Amino acid sequence: MPSIPSLDLGDFLSGDSNRKNAFVKALGEAYETIGFAAVKGHFLDEHLSAELYDQTKRFFDLPRETKFRYHDDQLAGQRGYTGWGEEHAKGSAVGDLKEFWHFGQLVPENLKQQFNYPDNLYVSELPGFNEVGMRAFIALEETGKYMLRAMALFLGLDETYFDTEILYGNSILRPIHYAPILNEPPVGAVRAGAHEDINLITLLMGASAEGLEILNKQGNWIPVTAVEGHLVVNVGDMLQRLTNDRFKSTTHRVVNPPREKWSEPRYSIPFFLHPKSSTRLDCLSSCISENHPKKYDDISAGDYLTERLKEIGLLK
């Protein structure tokens, strides 16, 4: 993976201060430059990952009318099924060539009113999909917690600075299906248009086929190929905003395959780590200086998410 460092979260968790500090430094520098890193030593084991991909394929193989029983326009795509072309990149009028599902946060019954998240939708035809999806959600959320602890140290914050902000955060696990392309797609339509992620960080399980590209500082698109046992972890716009652009939310896309590979489907499962809706995204004072004046207005994570969901067509 050109320009994307490979790191081992085990170094951060090792109890060895030298290894931990080296991880913090390498991760922080990666996020100051390219905004992406490949990370092994995480909490998502290979067996669980394989189970989730198997269940994901089973779900998207269900009849169209069955999948649409789990679509609710009132949820703005935040839970359940979203069909072809409903989401588009910010600034684009052309829908992406994908369908996806959203698993959301599990909140204890006594806290549901406080957080006011929509309930998850459960696929009665495929109960294993629900069970495996939520196990993966928990494993990826735990991995993200330690990634954010490393970032907090790099920024000179208390190590657990983000812990309370992501506890019961509005995070999303998104299994995605990019189906085989059967006919010439509409002009400008790609599997996922050039975009930046909304959230704090994204943890991406290895996709089933090539196609992910990131835009480097020279304006060139660089292919990103999954490395076995690694998660690709990138900065989202919320973290870029919070750090006043010190950490980079890098533009990326999923391009259509060459015509000879149009018949091949692609599956991808990103985990979008969000804070609670009440979390402030006001620029950190430590990231503001004379040379780097404050770039963004103050806003909460909930209000920012609402703005962005409207921009990408999910919230009408």
N, C-alpha and C positions, 0 to 999 in steps of 0.2 A: 504494500500500500504506500505509494509515493507520498512523502512528506507527512505521513501520519505515524507517530511513534507507537510502538508496542510496549505496554506497561503491565506490571503484575500487581494487582491489588493486594496480593499476599504480602508484598513488601510493606505496605502501609499497615497491615494487620499483624505483622510479624512480632512486634514487641521490641525489635531492634531499632533504636533511634536513628542510626545512620541510614538504614534501608527505608525507614518511614520518611525521613527528611528528603532523601533522594527522590522518592515517589512524588512527594508534594511539589518539589522543584520542577521535575520533569512534566508533571501534569499541568501545573500553572503556566509554564512556558509554552506548552502545546496549545493551551487555550488562549494565550495572548497572541499567538501567531496564526495557526491554522484553524483552531476551534474544534478539532476532532482528535480523538485518541482511540487506539484499540487496546482493550483491557481484558486480561485473563485473570484467573484467581478469584472470580466473582462467585455469586451464590446460586446461579442457575446451572444445574448440572446437565450433562449431555442427555441423560435419559429423559428428564423433564422437557427439555427443549425438543427432542424428537417426538415425544408424546403430543406436545402442543402443535407441532407442525402436522402431525397425522390427523388430529382432531380438527384443525383449521381446514385442511383439504376436504375432510368429510363434510364440514359445515357448508363450504362454498359449493360443494357438489349437490346440495339439496336443490329441489326445484325452486324456480324463481318465486312462485307464489308462496312457498313455505317460508323462504327468507323474508319476504315482505310482510309476513305476519309479525315480524319482530322489528318493524320500522315504525317509528312514531314521530311525526312532524313536529310535535310539541317539544321534543327533546333536543332539537338543534344538532342532531347527530352525536350527542354526548353519551348515549347508551344504545345498545342494540345495533341493528343493521342499517347501513347507508348504501344506497345503490349506485350504479354507474353514473359518472358525470356530475354527481351532486356537489362535490367539492372541487374547487379550482384554486389555483395559486393566486395570491394577492395581486390585483391589477390585471388579471387575465379574465377574459370572458368565455374561455373554452374549458369545459369540464375535464378533469383527469380521467384516464382510462383505467379506473379501478373501482372496486367495491370493498367495503370494510365493515368490521364489527368493533364495538367498543365495550370493554369491561371497565367498570369504574370502581372507585374506592368502596370498601366495606366499612361501614360505620356502626358502632354499637347502638342498639335500639334506643338507649337513653340519651344519645347524642345526635340522633337523626334530625331533630327539629333545629338544633344549633347549626348544623352544617347545610341542611336543606339541599342535599344532592339527590338527583333522581335515582330510583332503585335500579339495580342491574336487571336486565331481561334474561330469562333462562330458557334455553332451547329444549323443549320437552322431547323432541325427536332425537336429541344427541346430548344426553346428560353429562357424558364425559367431557364435552367441550367446555361446559361451565366449570366443572371441577378442576380440570387441568389448567384452564385459563386463570383461575384465581390463585392457584398454587404458584404459577409463573409470576403473576402480579406481585405476590408477596416477596418472592425471591429477588425480583428486579428492583422493587422498592427498597429492600434492605441493601442491595448493592449500591443504589443511588445515594442512600444515606451516607455511606462511607466515602463515596466519591465527593460529595458535598463537604464532608468534614475535611478532606484534604484541601479542597478549594478554599475553605474558610481559613485554614492555617496559612495558605499562600497569600491570602489577602490581609493577613495580620489580624484576623478576627478570632474570637474564641472558637475552639475546635467544634463545639456543638451548636454554633450560631444558628444553623439551619434546622436543627433537629425539631424544635417545636413548631417551626413554620411548615414542615412537610408532614408532621404527624396528622393523619387523616386529611392530607392534602388532596386536591381535586385531580389526582393523577388518572391516566388513561392507558390501558393496554389495547393496542390496535392490531389485530390480525388483518392483513390486507391481501386481496387477490387481484392480480393483474392477469386477466384472462388472455388466452390466445387471441391474436388479432386476425380476424377472419376476412375483413375487407379493408380497403384503403381508409385510414382514419380521417376524421375531419382535419382541415388545415390547422396546424398549430397544436393538435391534440397529442399529448404524450402521456406516459403512465403516471408521472407526477411532475407538474410544472415546476420551474425554478422557484424556490421558496426558502424561507428560514422558519425554523420551528418556533412555536409560541412560548413554550414552557421554560423551566429552569435548565434541565438537561434531558437529552433523549438517549435511551439505551436500546440499541438495535441488535437483535439476534441476527445471526448470519442469514441472509436471504437465500432463496433457493435458486436464483439465477442472477447473472450479471445485470448491470443497468444503473446502479447508483454512481453519481458523479458529483464532485465538489468543485466549486469555483475558487481557484487560488488567487493570490494577490496580483499575479501577472495577467489575470483575466482569462486563464486557460481552464478548461474543464478536465478534471483528473478523475479517472475511474477508481472506484474503491471496491476492492475484492475482499470478500469475507475470509478471515483467517480462522481456521478450526480452533474452537475453544475460546475465542475472543468475542467480546461485545464491542461494537463501535459506539462510542459515547461522545456526543457532541453538545456544545453550548446552544441554548435556546435564547430567544429574544428577551425573556424575562431576566435571565442572568446577565445578558449583555447590558440591558437597561440598568439593572441594579449596580453593576460595576462601571457605569458611565463609559462603556465601550472598551474597558480594559480587557475583558474576555470577549472573544469574537463569535458571534452567531453567523456561521458561514453559510452562504447560499449553496443549496444542493438541489438535485433533481433526479428523477428516474427516467432515463430515455427509453424509447422504443428499441427493441432489438433489431438487428439486421433482418431484412425481409426473409432470408432463408431460415430464420429462427422465430418467425411470427407465430408458428404453431405451438410454441412452448409457453406455458403459463409461468407466472412468477408469483411467489408468496414471500411476504415480508412481515415481520412482527416487531414494530417499535413500541417501547414503553416511554410515554411522555410524563416525566416527573414534574408535577405542579405543586406549588404551595397551597395553603388554605386561601380561600377567597379574600380574607381580611388582611393577608400579608401585604405590607407596603413594599412597593418596588421603587421607592424614592432612592436616588443615587446615593451610594455610600459616601460619607464625608471623606473617607480615606482615599477615594478614587477621584476626588475633585481637587484641582489645583489651578494655579495661574496658567500653566501650560495646557491643562485639560479642564476647561470650565464645564460646569454642569450642562449636559446636553438635553436632558429630558425633564418634562414636567412631572410633578408628583402624581402617583396614581396607585390604586390598590390592584392586587392580582386579579380579583374578580372583575373589576371594571375593565381592565386591560384585556382579559379573555373575551369579554362581551364584544369589545371593539373588533378584535381580530376574527371572531367567529362570523361577524357580519361581513368583514372584508373577504373571507374565503367562501361565502355563500351558504354556510350552514345555518346561520341565524338570520331569519328574514325580518 
